[in-house]
Amino acid sequence: MRWILLSLAFLVGGCSTVPTTFTPAEPIPVGEFSHKLLSQILEAHVRQGVVDYPAIQLDDRLPVYLAQVDRVDPNALATRNEQLAFWINAYNAFAVKGILHHYSPASYVGRYRYFIGRDYHVGGETINLYDLERQVLIKQFQEPLIHFAIVCASASCPKLQSWTYEPDQLNIQLDRVARDFVNDPTRNRFDRKNKVASLSMIFKWFHDDFSRAAGSVLTYITRYVSDPELVQDLMRSDYRIEYLDYDWSLNGIPPKEMIDAGRS
């Protein structure tokens, strides 16, 4: 997910192969697939971005949902919004599963294991979180808003929502989470007196995505800042950008007991 992870990946042999076609062993028609179970899990166990991992451990709906993800061919989804919603929800579900299996991104080595060292099953193939983010969500969709929707289970990540991303609501949902993230003072702060923008490291790590979409990171941010006076100031003034330390601590209550990390 980050430059440190890239270095670690090369040191240990690189990333896994990213699937381009999918061959589910027991396929289900895309028309029969939905994110309903994941939505129920999130609604029951996520409050204001705080995740109750022990409760999710006891919820039988997560393995059922993940089994369904492995039985559907995402390439068969008809529209861009259907595919994008599928992959965002899959990422978030896999990220939760990684925590339940005690793959923690809290340390450098832990981040390698969490993002690169653990494969997840989708459409009869395997993929890790790093490749899902970089090679699928970023490369294929080229939508910077995904950076406010995918949640890597850490305190400085965007908040995990208590709902899933749905194709018919996706544009509104992505706009909502972008505004929530940009205007959250624990993640981004703007000192108008000294002209300093203290931004989340996400804007540094994915600088090219935001700049490609709007010309610069700050120009992109102005699309979602809620204070119109601040928007004008950011557009008129030469703000210096600094980046806030990233808090990799868990975004909720830790799972209580070890689960077999090799279990699919």
Sequence and secondary structure as in RCSB ss.txt:
>XXXX:A:sequence
MRWILLSLAFLVGGCSTVPTTFTPAEPIPVGEFSHKLLSQILEAHVRQGVVDYPAIQLDDRLPVYLAQVDRVDPN
ALATRNEQLAFWINAYNAFAVKGILHHYSPASYVGRYRYFIGRDYHVGGETINLYDLERQVLIKQFQEPLIHFAI
VCASASCPKLQSWTYEPDQLNIQLDRVARDFVNDPTRNRFDRKNKVASLSMIFKWFHDDFSRAAGSVLTYITRYV
SDPELVQDLMRSDYRIEYLDYDWSLNGIPPKEMIDAGRS
>XXXX:A:secstr
  HHHHHHHHHHT      SS   SS   GGG  SHHHHHHHHHHEETTEEEHHHHHT THHHHHHHHHTTS GG
G SSHHHHHHHHHHHHHHHHHHHHHTT  TTSHHHHHHHHTS EEEETTEEEEHHHIIIIIIIHHH  GGGGGT 
  SBTTS    SS   GGGHHHHHHHHHHHHHT TTT EEETTTTEEEE THHHHTHHHHHHHHSSHHHHHHTT 
S HHHHHHHHHS  EEEE     SBSEE  SS   TT  
